[in-house]
Amino acid sequence: MSVRAFAFWFFTFLLTLAFLTSYNAVAQGLPANGQARTEPSPEPSPEPTPVPSHKAPKQFLLDVLSDQKAIWTTPFHLKGGDAKWIAPLGVSTAILLSTDRNTAAELAEGGGHSTRLRWSRNVSQLGTAYTAGGIAAAFYLYGRSRHNARARETGLLSAEALINTGLVTQALKLVTSRPRPLADNGRGDFFDGGSSFPSGHSTTAWTLATVVAMEYHDRPLVKWGAYGLATAVSISRYTGRNHFLSDVLVGSALGYGIGRYVYRTHHDRSHDVESNRNVTPRKHSRLIPLIAPVYSRSAHAYGAQLSWPL
């Protein structure tokens, strides 16, 4: 790998790590540029910029521009505490970069090409821009029609995060110019003409999944279902021979980081209160007894009492 390729890959790696760790700065009450506030905060938790029910197009554009500034400058504000993210991701990325040619060749030598490619192509459709954009629009329209603030915000934040993801991904693809596994005998050299690095489908899928999962963190089926679908999309981009494993890893990490950053920065926490009010208390089944411990100090005995609700 040339010095130029290594330098740009290292900057991309820092960019990825920055967004995996930038929410820590937000959680500590720091702005995106890493400078401490001069006025003390009354609460240790952040005060994000709320997303109004009907965000004006001008404000939406300003938020995207602000996000872009934060995205491209955070690599210069990493701190020592970020090593817990940098070390594992850095080692994993380096290993995949060094083995990309071999892992891509393994798929070429395996059997079942047509079936694997067909399934990979179908699954990867979930990571396309129009599919993700359609899901974001569906959340927003549902929230508007049902007066559901959380669903409406999910649509707005998803759209904002997807735009940021698209801008970052296309910029990285343009500069790195890495051919796809089926081109140039799967060499995967950077700056050789191509659009493989990073995986756009993986970035898009993980961006949308992260916003949805964080909005509906109190619903495990939605949360882990979103992450599961994003994982399936990322794997399909490798099994479909559209990307190298390092493309998929970096794309997934970028998507997760950008989605998390947008949510942490613009989420309106009043929606959490509203959603908690709408939760119906779970009723205890009459078929299952209530168990309570029983202890008699005088008799030096203990046990359990069973009772069935009426």
HELIX and SHEET records of a PDB file:
HELIX    1   1 VAL A    3  ALA A   27  1                                  25    
HELIX    2   2 PRO A   57  THR A   73  1                                  17    
HELIX    3   3 THR A   74  HIS A   77  5                                   4    
HELIX    4   4 GLY A   80  ASP A   82  5                                   3    
HELIX    5   5 ALA A   83  GLU A  109  1                                  27    
HELIX    6   6 HIS A  113  SER A  124  1                                  12    
HELIX    7   7 GLN A  125  GLY A  127  5                                   3    
HELIX    8   8 ALA A  129  ARG A  146  1                                  18    
HELIX    9   9 ALA A  149  THR A  176  1                                  28    
HELIX   10  10 ASP A  184  GLY A  186  5                                   3    
HELIX   11  11 GLY A  200  GLU A  215  1                                  16    
HELIX   12  12 PRO A  220  THR A  239  1                                  20    
HELIX   13  13 LEU A  245  HIS A  266  1                                  22    
HELIX   14  14 SER A  270  ARG A  277  1                                   8    
SHEET    1   A 2 LEU A 290  SER A 296  0                                        
SHEET    2   A 2 ALA A 301  SER A 307 -1                                        
END                                                                             
